[in-house]
Amino acid sequence: MEAFEVSRTGNIIQIVFDAQHFKEDAVTRLLNRLYVEYLAERANLGEDIEALGEEIKRDWWQQNKARILAKIHEQNGHN
């Protein structure tokens, strides 16, 4: 078996993951993200939502950049 297999029968899509290649928590995170994508599509939020998301990420980074970079330097033994 490959790392994963995808098959479709009518309206059903099945994905089978080989547990030797994927950790269960990684598959769970992937499926959770897929579910969020599904919900976002159903919400029909329009194109403006992507711009809003980018703005939120940019603002968050600006507010937290110094703190995060300081922790990274601290962990790497830099002061």
C-alpha positions in Angstrom: 0.0 0.0 0.0 1.1 3.5 -0.7 1.2 6.1 2.1 -2.4 6.8 1.4 -5.1 5.8 -1.1 -8.1 7.7 -2.4 -11.1 6.1 -4.0 -14.5 7.5 -5.0 -17.8 5.6 -5.3 -20.7 7.9 -6.3 -20.8 10.8 -3.8 -18.5 9.0 -1.3 -14.7 9.7 -1.2 -12.7 7.4 0.9 -9.1 8.1 2.0 -7.1 5.3 3.6 -3.8 6.2 5.4 -1.1 3.7 6.1 -0.4 4.0 9.8 3.3 3.2 9.2 3.6 6.5 7.3 1.3 8.8 9.3 0.8 9.5 13.0 -2.9 9.5 14.0 -2.7 13.0 15.5 -1.3 14.3 12.2 -4.2 12.8 10.3 -6.7 14.2 12.9 -5.2 17.7 12.4 -5.5 17.3 8.6 -9.1 16.3 8.9 -9.9 19.1 11.3 -8.4 21.6 8.8 -10.4 20.0 6.0 -13.5 20.4 8.1 -12.8 24.1 8.7 -12.3 24.5 4.9 -15.7 22.8 4.4 -17.4 25.1 6.9 -15.8 28.2 5.4 -17.1 27.3 2.0 -20.6 26.7 3.4 -20.5 30.1 5.1 -20.1 31.8 1.7 -18.2 34.7 3.2 -17.0 36.1 0.0 -13.6 37.3 -1.2 -13.4 40.0 1.5 -12.8 37.3 4.2 -9.4 36.4 2.8 -8.3 40.0 2.9 -9.6 40.2 6.5 -7.7 37.1 7.4 -4.5 38.5 6.0 -5.0 41.7 7.9 -5.6 39.8 11.2 -2.4 37.8 10.7 -0.4 40.8 9.8 -1.6 42.8 12.8 -1.1 39.8 15.1 2.5 39.4 13.9 3.2 43.1 14.4 1.9 42.9 17.9 3.8 39.7 18.8 6.9 39.7 16.7 9.3 41.0 19.3 8.1 38.6 22.0 8.3 35.6 19.7 11.7 36.4 18.3 13.0 37.1 21.8 11.9 33.6 22.9 13.5 32.0 19.8 16.8 33.8 20.5 16.6 32.8 24.2 16.1 29.2 23.3 19.0 29.2 20.9 21.3 30.7 23.6 21.4 34.2 22.2 20.8 37.2 24.3 
